Amino acid sequence: MTHKIIQPDNWSKASGYANGVLTADGTLYVGGQIGWTAEQKFETHDFIGQMEQALTNIVEVVEAAGGKISDITRLTWFILDKKEYLSRLPEVGEVYRRVLGRHFPAMSMLVIKELIEDDALLEIEATAVLTGE
């Protein structure tokens, strides 16, 4: 096996992409997750709500691959509105800790013009190394 596609069981099928790819060495690449549910529906059009859902989606992909939050080694954030992010930092921190606890992997954040899904306010991709410990 060179790699395995990871798709949480209860999620709608990804079309044209993989939610996760697990390599033979235990590296898991989590495709960019946005603030929609397993049914690919947006329940909120609020930055913080979408951020929580995107982080939750990442955790679900990691767990579907047999990993845990502490296996996440990198997060790359793509956001549309720098000012909103900065003005809501206390909420960002609260939600981050609620979903990921006090686990802080390497992170990058980019401010971009648009995302493919018109209702998405951010997208977050991740890398994890599943150690099996």
C-alpha positions in Angstrom: 0.0 0.0 0.0 1.4 3.4 -0.9 -1.5 5.4 0.3 -5.1 5.0 1.6 -8.0 7.4 1.0 -9.6 8.5 4.3 -13.3 9.3 4.4 -15.3 9.4 7.6 -18.1 6.9 7.4 -21.0 9.3 8.0 -19.8 12.0 5.5 -21.2 12.7 2.1 -18.9 11.4 -0.6 -16.2 13.8 -1.7 -16.4 14.6 -5.4 -13.1 15.1 -7.2 -10.9 15.2 -4.1 -10.0 13.2 -1.0 -10.7 14.4 2.5 -7.7 12.6 3.7 -4.8 10.6 2.3 -2.8 8.3 4.6 0.7 7.3 3.4 2.5 4.0 4.2 4.8 5.9 6.6 1.8 7.2 8.7 1.7 10.7 7.4 -1.9 11.9 7.0 -2.7 14.8 4.6 -6.1 16.3 5.4 -7.5 18.2 2.5 -8.8 21.7 3.1 -11.8 21.6 5.4 -14.4 24.3 5.4 -17.2 25.2 7.7 -19.8 22.7 6.4 -21.2 19.6 8.0 -20.8 15.9 7.1 -23.7 16.5 4.7 -21.9 19.4 3.0 -24.3 21.9 4.4 -23.5 25.2 6.0 -25.3 25.6 9.4 -23.7 29.1 10.0 -22.5 32.0 8.0 -20.4 33.3 11.0 -16.6 33.1 10.9 -16.3 31.6 14.4 -19.0 29.0 13.7 -17.4 28.0 10.5 -14.0 27.8 12.1 -15.3 25.5 14.8 -16.9 23.2 12.1 -13.7 23.2 10.0 -11.5 22.2 13.0 -14.1 19.6 14.0 -14.0 18.2 10.5 -10.2 17.9 10.7 -10.4 16.0 13.9 -13.0 13.6 12.4 -10.7 12.9 9.4 -7.7 12.3 11.7 -9.8 10.0 13.9 -11.2 8.1 10.9 -7.5 7.4 10.0 -6.9 6.0 13.5 -5.2 9.1 14.8 -5.7 11.6 17.6 -5.5 15.3 18.0 -1.9 15.1 19.3 -0.9 13.6 15.9 -1.7 16.8 14.1 1.7 18.5 13.2 0.6 21.3 10.9 -2.4 23.5 10.1 -2.6 25.9 7.2 -5.4 28.4 7.4 -6.9 30.3 4.4 -9.1 33.2 5.5 -11.0 35.9 3.6 -11.1 38.7 6.2 -8.0 39.5 8.2 -9.8 42.3 10.2 -12.6 39.9 11.3 -10.0 37.3 12.4 -8.0 39.8 14.4 -11.1 41.5 16.0 -12.4 38.1 17.1 -9.1 36.6 18.5 -10.6 35.9 22.0 -13.4 33.8 20.4 -10.9 32.2 18.0 -8.8 31.1 21.0 -11.8 29.8 22.9 -13.1 27.7 20.0 -9.6 26.5 19.1 -9.1 25.2 22.7 -12.6 23.7 22.8 -11.9 21.6 19.7 -8.1 21.0 19.8 -7.3 21.6 23.5 -3.9 23.0 24.2 -2.3 21.2 21.2 -0.5 23.8 19.0 1.0 22.4 15.8 3.0 24.4 13.3 0.6 26.9 11.7 0.5 29.2 8.8 -2.3 31.7 7.9 -2.9 33.2 4.5 -5.4 35.9 3.6 -6.9 35.1 0.3 -9.4 36.7 -2.1 -11.9 33.8 -2.5 -12.7 30.2 -1.8 -14.3 27.7 -4.2 -17.4 27.4 -2.0 -19.1 30.8 -2.1 -20.5 30.5 1.5 -17.1 29.4 3.0 -15.4 32.1 5.1 -12.2 30.0 5.7 -10.5 26.8 4.9 -8.0 24.8 7.0 -5.8 22.0 5.8 -3.8 19.8 8.1 -1.0 17.3 8.3 -0.7 14.6 10.9 1.8 11.9 11.7 0.0 8.8 13.1 2.4 7.1 15.5 0.0 4.5 16.8 1.0 5.4 20.4 
